[in-house]
Amino acid sequence: MKLRNSETSSMELMEMLEELYQQEQEFWRDVERYVTHGVPAADEKGHWLEIRVRVRPNQMDLITALREKHPPGFYKSQADLIRALLSAGCKTHFELFKRKKSAKWGELEQILDGLNIIGKQHRLQELKTDVRKAMNAAVSSPSTPEDRAKVINLLSELDKKVNNL
């Protein structure tokens, strides 16, 4: 077997490989966002749909094990975890079929991205609310003034970080 002369320089090949690497990294950053923030359960008017599927017991064991491996409170409910898995699965599906060039997925992917941004904003708002509640509870707690000051300082730092996100 003989190799044909190629007009592709090694520099062009390196650029192509770098571009592929960047696309791969971007894909995994998106998947991480979907797993972390998921999508909201309902729109701002409260509209939602319920999906019911039958799964084997070991599949539910896997989902339960995933939830248990995360830090406490990472997912408020099992439904949050399942929505995150569903959104990450959609992203993977879009990427797979984009690579096969079998269909145009841009519009659907934009919808998924928008839902993920909304989900992130919801979680951020919940965190801000939780920090404020904890701050109020710390102020009115019966502990010593030194302990209260430590807790309030810690919560103030957390509040600054949350507000800068």
The 8 nearest C-alpha neighbors of each residue, nearest first, counted from 0:
[[1, 2, 3, 4, 5, 6, 7, 8],
 [2, 0, 3, 4, 5, 6, 7, 8],
 [1, 3, 4, 0, 5, 6, 7, 8],
 [4, 2, 5, 1, 0, 6, 7, 8],
 [5, 3, 2, 6, 7, 1, 8, 0],
 [4, 6, 7, 3, 8, 2, 9, 12],
 [5, 7, 8, 4, 9, 3, 11, 12],
 [8, 6, 5, 11, 9, 12, 10, 4],
 [7, 9, 11, 10, 6, 12, 5, 13],
 [8, 10, 12, 11, 13, 7, 14, 6],
 [9, 11, 13, 8, 12, 14, 7, 15],
 [12, 10, 14, 8, 13, 9, 15, 7],
 [11, 13, 9, 15, 10, 14, 16, 8],
 [12, 14, 16, 10, 11, 15, 17, 9],
 [15, 13, 11, 17, 12, 16, 18, 10],
 [16, 14, 12, 18, 13, 17, 11, 19],
 [15, 17, 13, 19, 18, 14, 20, 12],
 [16, 18, 20, 14, 15, 19, 13, 21],
 [19, 17, 21, 15, 20, 16, 14, 22],
 [20, 18, 16, 22, 21, 17, 23, 15],
 [19, 21, 17, 23, 18, 22, 16, 24],
 [20, 22, 24, 18, 23, 19, 25, 17],
 [23, 21, 25, 19, 24, 20, 26, 18],
 [22, 24, 20, 26, 21, 25, 19, 27],
 [25, 23, 21, 27, 26, 22, 28, 20],
 [24, 26, 22, 28, 23, 27, 21, 29],
 [25, 27, 23, 29, 24, 28, 22, 30],
 [26, 28, 30, 24, 29, 25, 31, 23],
 [29, 27, 31, 25, 30, 26, 24, 32],
 [30, 28, 32, 26, 27, 31, 25, 33],
 [29, 31, 27, 33, 32, 87, 28, 34],
 [30, 32, 28, 34, 29, 33, 35, 27],
 [33, 31, 29, 35, 30, 34, 36, 28],
 [34, 32, 37, 30, 87, 36, 31, 35],
 [33, 35, 83, 31, 32, 37, 36, 87],
 [36, 34, 32, 33, 31, 37, 83, 73],
 [37, 35, 119, 33, 118, 32, 34, 38],
 [38, 36, 83, 33, 34, 115, 82, 118],
 [37, 39, 118, 115, 114, 82, 36, 83],
 [40, 38, 118, 41, 117, 114, 37, 42],
 [39, 41, 47, 38, 42, 82, 79, 48],
 [42, 40, 47, 45, 46, 39, 43, 44],
 [41, 43, 45, 44, 46, 47, 40, 39],
 [44, 42, 45, 41, 46, 39, 40, 47],
 [45, 43, 42, 46, 41, 47, 40, 39],
 [44, 46, 42, 41, 43, 47, 40, 48],
 [47, 45, 41, 42, 44, 48, 43, 40],
 [46, 48, 41, 45, 40, 49, 42, 44],
 [49, 47, 50, 46, 41, 40, 51, 45],
 [48, 50, 51, 47, 40, 52, 41, 46],
 [51, 49, 52, 48, 47, 53, 82, 81],
 [52, 50, 49, 53, 54, 48, 81, 78],
 [53, 51, 54, 50, 49, 55, 59, 58],
 [52, 54, 51, 55, 56, 58, 59, 50],
 [55, 53, 58, 52, 56, 59, 57, 51],
 [54, 56, 58, 57, 59, 53, 60, 52],
 [55, 57, 59, 58, 60, 54, 61, 53],
 [58, 56, 60, 59, 55, 61, 54, 62],
 [59, 57, 61, 60, 55, 56, 54, 62],
 [58, 60, 62, 56, 61, 57, 63, 55],
 [59, 61, 57, 63, 58, 62, 64, 56],
 [62, 60, 64, 58, 59, 63, 65, 57],
 [63, 61, 59, 65, 64, 60, 66, 58],
 [62, 64, 60, 66, 65, 61, 59, 67],
 [65, 63, 67, 61, 66, 62, 60, 68],
 [66, 64, 62, 68, 63, 67, 61, 69],
 [65, 67, 63, 64, 68, 69, 62, 80],
 [66, 68, 64, 65, 69, 63, 70, 71],
 [69, 67, 65, 66, 64, 70, 71, 63],
 [70, 68, 67, 66, 73, 71, 65, 74],
 [69, 71, 73, 72, 68, 67, 66, 74],
 [72, 70, 73, 69, 74, 67, 75, 66],
 [71, 73, 74, 75, 70, 69, 76, 66],
 [74, 72, 71, 70, 69, 75, 35, 66],
 [75, 73, 72, 76, 79, 80, 77, 66],
 [76, 74, 72, 73, 79, 77, 80, 78],
 [77, 75, 78, 79, 74, 80, 72, 66],
 [76, 78, 80, 79, 81, 74, 75, 66],
 [77, 79, 81, 76, 80, 82, 75, 74],
 [80, 78, 82, 76, 77, 81, 74, 83],
 [79, 81, 83, 77, 78, 82, 74, 84],
 [80, 82, 84, 78, 83, 79, 85, 77],
 [83, 81, 85, 79, 84, 80, 37, 78],
 [84, 82, 37, 34, 80, 86, 81, 85],
 [85, 83, 81, 87, 82, 86, 88, 80],
 [84, 86, 82, 88, 83, 87, 81, 89],
 [85, 87, 89, 83, 88, 84, 33, 82],
 [88, 86, 90, 84, 33, 30, 89, 85],
 [87, 89, 85, 91, 86, 90, 84, 92],
 [88, 90, 92, 86, 91, 87, 93, 85],
 [91, 89, 87, 93, 88, 92, 94, 86],
 [90, 92, 88, 94, 89, 93, 95, 87],
 [91, 93, 89, 95, 90, 94, 88, 96],
 [94, 92, 90, 96, 91, 95, 97, 89],
 [93, 95, 97, 91, 92, 96, 98, 90],
 [96, 94, 92, 98, 93, 97, 91, 99],
 [95, 97, 99, 98, 93, 94, 101, 100],
 [98, 96, 100, 94, 99, 95, 93, 101],
 [97, 99, 96, 100, 95, 94, 101, 93],
 [98, 100, 96, 101, 97, 95, 102, 94],
 [101, 99, 97, 98, 102, 96, 103, 95],
 [100, 102, 99, 96, 97, 103, 98, 104],
 [103, 101, 100, 104, 97, 96, 99, 93],
 [102, 104, 105, 97, 101, 100, 106, 96],
 [103, 105, 107, 106, 108, 93, 102, 97],
 [106, 104, 108, 107, 103, 109, 93, 110],
 [107, 105, 109, 108, 104, 110, 103, 111],
 [108, 106, 110, 109, 104, 105, 111, 93],
 [107, 109, 111, 105, 110, 106, 104, 112],
 [110, 108, 112, 106, 111, 107, 113, 105],
 [109, 111, 113, 107, 108, 112, 114, 106],
 [110, 112, 108, 114, 109, 113, 115, 107],
 [113, 111, 109, 115, 110, 114, 108, 116],
 [114, 112, 110, 116, 115, 111, 109, 117],
 [113, 115, 117, 111, 38, 116, 112, 118],
 [114, 116, 38, 118, 112, 113, 117, 37],
 [117, 115, 119, 113, 118, 114, 120, 112],
 [116, 118, 114, 120, 115, 119, 121, 113],
 [119, 117, 38, 39, 115, 121, 116, 120],
 [118, 120, 116, 36, 122, 117, 121, 115],
 [119, 121, 123, 117, 118, 122, 124, 116],
 [122, 120, 118, 124, 123, 119, 125, 117],
 [123, 121, 125, 119, 124, 120, 126, 118],
 [122, 124, 120, 126, 125, 121, 119, 127],
 [123, 125, 127, 121, 126, 122, 120, 128],
 [126, 124, 122, 128, 123, 127, 129, 121],
 [125, 127, 129, 123, 124, 128, 130, 122],
 [128, 126, 124, 130, 125, 129, 123, 131],
 [127, 129, 125, 131, 126, 130, 132, 124],
 [128, 130, 126, 132, 131, 127, 133, 125],
 [131, 129, 133, 127, 132, 128, 134, 126],
 [132, 130, 134, 128, 133, 129, 135, 127],
 [133, 131, 129, 135, 134, 130, 136, 128],
 [132, 134, 136, 130, 131, 135, 137, 129],
 [133, 135, 131, 137, 132, 136, 130, 138],
 [136, 134, 132, 138, 137, 133, 131, 139],
 [135, 137, 133, 139, 134, 138, 140, 132],
 [138, 136, 140, 134, 135, 139, 133, 147],
 [139, 137, 135, 136, 140, 134, 147, 151],
 [138, 140, 136, 137, 135, 141, 142, 134],
 [139, 141, 137, 142, 138, 136, 147, 143],
 [140, 142, 139, 143, 137, 147, 138, 144],
 [143, 141, 140, 146, 147, 144, 145, 137],
 [142, 144, 146, 145, 147, 141, 140, 148],
 [143, 145, 147, 146, 148, 142, 149, 141],
 [146, 144, 148, 147, 143, 149, 142, 150],
 [147, 145, 149, 143, 148, 144, 150, 142],
 [146, 148, 144, 150, 145, 149, 151, 137],
 [147, 149, 145, 151, 146, 150, 152, 144],
 [150, 148, 146, 152, 147, 151, 153, 145],
 [149, 151, 153, 147, 152, 148, 154, 146],
 [150, 152, 154, 148, 153, 149, 155, 147],
 [153, 151, 155, 149, 154, 150, 148, 156],
 [152, 154, 150, 156, 151, 155, 149, 157],
 [153, 155, 157, 151, 156, 152, 158, 150],
 [156, 154, 158, 152, 157, 153, 151, 159],
 [157, 155, 159, 153, 154, 158, 152, 160],
 [156, 158, 154, 160, 155, 159, 161, 153],
 [157, 159, 155, 161, 156, 160, 154, 162],
 [160, 158, 162, 156, 157, 161, 155, 163],
 [161, 159, 157, 163, 158, 162, 156, 164],
 [162, 160, 158, 164, 163, 159, 157, 127],
 [161, 163, 159, 160, 164, 158, 127, 157],
 [162, 164, 160, 161, 159, 158, 157, 123],
 [163, 161, 162, 160, 123, 159, 120, 158]]
